[in-house]
């Protein structure tokens, strides 16, 4: 499979897992009640937080497209950097908040997906050929 298509597909898979985890979280009545107060697990949900979360989620959204259109060398580095950022952030989110069974499940998938992106991009030899 073409490396660009492979990376884009893994980004799409990771993004769908991020999104569905958020959907499932909103089905958790304990967390939903916290959202309604504007504070979740001690974290204030304000406009700044929402902007930060939006910027963070734009990374995998953009990488679906960028993985297909960037030239190979830039593509490789963009995937390494973006994948590493998302892997680290998801790992930190997993250990920083009280885990739920579904949160652990999705986090394992998300961390594995973005780590796989980094691995495939890192091992992309001769990206310009």
N, C-alpha and C positions, 0 to 999 in steps of 0.2 A: 504494500500500500504506500502511496505517496506520503512522505513525512508531513507535508503541510496538511493534508486531509486527515491524517492520523491525529496530529496535535489539535486541530480544530475540533475534531470529533470528541476527543477526551475533554476539551474545555466545555463543550456543550453538555456532555455527561455530568461533569462537575457542577456546572451551573444549574442544571435541572435538580441535582441533589441539594444544592444550597436552597433553591426556591422551595422545593417540597418540604424540606426540614422547617422552613419558616411557616409554611402552610400548616403543618402538623403542630408546630408550636402554638399557633393561634387557636388550635382545637383544644389545647391544654387549658382548662378553665382557671387553674391557679395562676398561670402565666398571663392569661388574658385579663384577669382581674388586675394584675400588676400593671399591665399596659394601660389599662383604663385610668390608673392613678398617675401615670407618667413616670413611674419608677419601677424598673425591673431588676430584681436581685441587687438592689442598692444603686443601680445605674440610672441616672436621670435621662429620660427619653425626651430630648428637646430638639429644636431645629438644628443645632450644631451636630448632635448625635446622628440625626437622620441624614444630614448632608454627608457626614463621614461615612455612614453605612452605604449611602448611595454611591459615593466615590469608590469605596471598597468593592462593591458589586459590579461597578463598571469595568473593573479589571478583567474578570472572566468574560463578560459580555464583549468587550473590545477584542479580547484575545481570540474569540471564535472567528472574527473577521480578519484580524491582523495575521493570524496563523496561515491564512489562505493567500493574503495579498503582499505581505512583506517579502523582500528578497531574502534568499536563504540565510545569509550571514546574520542580518538584522533579526530575522525570524528566530533563529536559534537563540540569540541572546535575549530577545524579548520574552521567549518562552521560559528560559532559565530564570530570568529575573522575576517575571510575573508568577511563575509557578512556585518559586522559593518564597516569595512574599505571601502568597495565599496559603501555602503549606504551614509556614510559621504562624501566621495569624490564626488559622484554624486550630492548630495545636494549642496556642495560647488561650484561645476561647474555650477549648475543651477543658483545660486544667484550671481556668480562672473562674468558671461558673459551676454551680452545683449541677452535675451531670444527670440527665434523664436517660432511661434506656434508649429511647429513640434518638436522643442527641448524640449519645455514644455511637450508635449504629451509623448515623449519617456522617459523623465526624470521621470515623474510620474510613468510610468510602471516600469522603472529600479529601482527606489527607493522602490516602493512597492514590487518588486520581491526580492530584497536583504534584505529588512526588514522582509519579510515573511520567508526567509531562516533563519535569526537570530531567529525569533520567534519559528519556528519549531525546530531548534537545541536547543534553550534554554529550550524548553518544552519537550525535549527528555529525559524522565525519565528512570532510570535504563538502560542506554545505553549499558551496558555490558551483560544484560540478553537477 
